[in-house]
């Protein structure tokens, strides 16, 4: 068998091979882009999860400090139910009282962890002159404002 072909046949084969190669390169490029995007999304989800866990830890520390400082001032009931850590076991009677109390005020479930942390941090700074990130109770408002970098975790980095 002879491998003879008409005029332009080789050019056609070459063009088809180049098109196939270009198509393959586009597929590889698209796959790489998709993998980069998936990796970036994974990193963002991981960072968001870490940020959320840090906020929850800061809130818990703030609630603990609030309860301790309130008790030192003989405050027996927190200003808001969520200002203090919840005891593991509460009686049904206490839960009913909290539900009645909550009906008048905004629900703690309506607030994000960040909002709760901001509100509680503000309360600790105003009522107890205490900064959760410095871990310090200050003498007065002037002492707090001059020695504490600010009311947020980012201010303390």
C-alpha positions as CSV (number, residue, x, y, z in Angstrom):
1,X,0.0,0.0,0.0
2,X,1.3,3.4,-0.8
3,X,0.8,6.4,1.4
4,X,0.0,8.8,-1.2
5,X,-2.5,11.6,-0.5
6,X,-3.8,14.6,-2.3
7,X,-2.5,18.1,-2.1
8,X,-3.1,19.8,1.2
9,X,-3.7,16.5,3.0
10,X,-0.6,16.9,5.2
11,X,-1.5,20.5,6.0
12,X,-5.0,19.3,7.1
13,X,-3.5,16.7,9.3
14,X,-1.1,19.2,10.8
15,X,-3.9,21.7,11.5
16,X,-6.0,19.0,13.1
17,X,-3.1,17.9,15.3
18,X,-2.5,21.6,16.4
19,X,-6.2,22.0,17.2
20,X,-6.2,18.8,19.3
21,X,-3.1,20.0,21.1
22,X,-4.6,23.4,21.8
23,X,-7.9,21.8,23.0
24,X,-5.8,19.6,25.3
25,X,-3.9,22.6,26.7
26,X,-7.2,24.4,27.3
27,X,-8.6,21.4,29.2
28,X,-5.4,21.2,31.3
29,X,-5.5,25.0,32.0
30,X,-9.2,24.8,33.0
31,X,-8.5,21.8,35.3
32,X,-5.6,23.7,36.9
33,X,-7.9,26.8,37.4
34,X,-10.6,24.6,39.0
35,X,-8.1,22.9,41.3
36,X,-6.7,26.3,42.4
37,X,-10.2,27.6,43.0
38,X,-11.1,24.5,45.1
39,X,-7.9,24.8,47.1
40,X,-8.6,28.5,47.7
41,X,-12.2,27.8,48.8
42,X,-10.9,25.1,51.2
43,X,-8.3,27.5,52.7
44,X,-11.1,30.1,53.2
45,X,-13.4,27.6,54.9
46,X,-10.6,26.5,57.1
47,X,-9.7,30.1,58.0
48,X,-13.4,30.9,58.7
49,X,-13.7,27.9,60.9
50,X,-10.6,28.8,62.9
51,X,-11.8,32.4,63.2
52,X,-15.2,31.2,64.5
53,X,-13.5,28.9,67.0
54,X,-11.3,31.8,68.2
55,X,-14.4,34.0,68.6
56,X,-16.2,31.3,70.6
57,X,-13.2,30.8,72.8
58,X,-13.0,34.6,73.4
59,X,-16.7,34.7,74.2
60,X,-16.4,31.8,76.7
61,X,-13.4,33.6,78.4
62,X,-15.4,36.8,78.5
63,X,-18.5,35.0,80.0
64,X,-16.2,33.4,82.6
65,X,-14.6,36.8,83.5
66,X,-18.0,38.5,83.6
67,X,-19.5,36.0,85.9
68,X,-16.5,36.2,88.2
69,X,-16.4,40.0,88.2
70,X,-20.2,40.3,88.7
71,X,-20.0,37.9,91.6
72,X,-17.2,40.0,93.2
73,X,-19.6,43.0,93.0
74,X,-22.4,40.8,94.6
75,X,-24.4,40.8,91.3
76,X,-26.3,37.5,91.5
77,X,-28.1,37.6,88.2
78,X,-26.4,38.5,84.9
79,X,-27.7,41.5,82.9
80,X,-28.4,39.2,80.0
81,X,-28.7,35.4,80.3
82,X,-25.8,34.8,78.0
83,X,-23.4,37.1,79.8
84,X,-22.5,34.2,82.0
85,X,-21.6,30.6,81.1
86,X,-24.6,28.3,81.5
87,X,-24.4,25.7,84.3
88,X,-24.5,22.2,82.9
89,X,-27.7,21.4,84.7
90,X,-30.4,23.9,85.4
91,X,-33.7,23.3,87.0
92,X,-36.8,23.6,85.0
93,X,-37.9,26.5,87.2
94,X,-34.8,28.5,86.3
95,X,-35.3,27.8,82.6
96,X,-38.9,29.1,82.8
97,X,-37.7,32.3,84.5
98,X,-35.2,32.8,81.8
99,X,-37.8,32.3,79.1
100,X,-40.0,34.9,80.7
101,X,-37.1,37.3,81.0
102,X,-36.1,36.7,77.4
103,X,-39.5,37.6,76.0
104,X,-39.0,41.2,76.9
105,X,-35.4,41.5,75.7
106,X,-33.9,40.6,72.4
107,X,-33.1,36.9,72.0
108,X,-29.6,35.8,72.5
109,X,-30.1,33.4,69.5
110,X,-30.6,36.4,67.3
111,X,-27.1,37.6,68.0
112,X,-24.0,36.2,66.3
113,X,-21.0,35.1,68.4
114,X,-19.2,38.2,67.2
115,X,-22.1,40.5,68.3
116,X,-22.3,38.8,71.7
117,X,-18.5,39.2,72.1
118,X,-18.7,42.9,71.2
119,X,-21.6,43.5,73.6
120,X,-20.0,41.6,76.5
121,X,-16.6,43.2,75.9
122,X,-18.2,46.6,76.1
123,X,-20.0,45.7,79.3
124,X,-16.7,44.4,80.9
125,X,-14.9,47.6,79.9
126,X,-17.6,49.9,81.1
127,X,-18.8,48.1,84.3
128,X,-15.7,46.4,85.5
129,X,-12.9,48.4,83.7
130,X,-11.7,45.0,82.5
131,X,-10.1,44.0,79.2
132,X,-10.3,40.4,78.3
133,X,-7.3,40.5,75.9
134,X,-5.0,42.4,78.3
135,X,-6.4,40.2,81.2
136,X,-6.3,43.3,83.4
137,X,-8.8,45.2,85.5
138,X,-7.9,48.9,85.4
139,X,-8.1,51.5,88.1
140,X,-10.4,53.9,86.2
141,X,-11.5,54.8,82.7
142,X,-8.5,57.0,82.1
143,X,-6.2,54.1,83.1
144,X,-8.1,51.8,80.7
145,X,-8.0,54.1,77.8
146,X,-4.3,55.0,78.1
147,X,-3.0,51.5,78.8
148,X,-5.3,49.2,76.8
149,X,-4.7,49.2,73.0
150,X,-8.5,49.0,72.2
151,X,-11.7,47.0,72.6
152,X,-11.0,44.3,70.0
153,X,-8.7,41.3,69.7
154,X,-7.2,42.9,66.6
155,X,-6.2,45.9,68.6
156,X,-4.1,43.6,70.8
157,X,-2.1,41.9,67.9
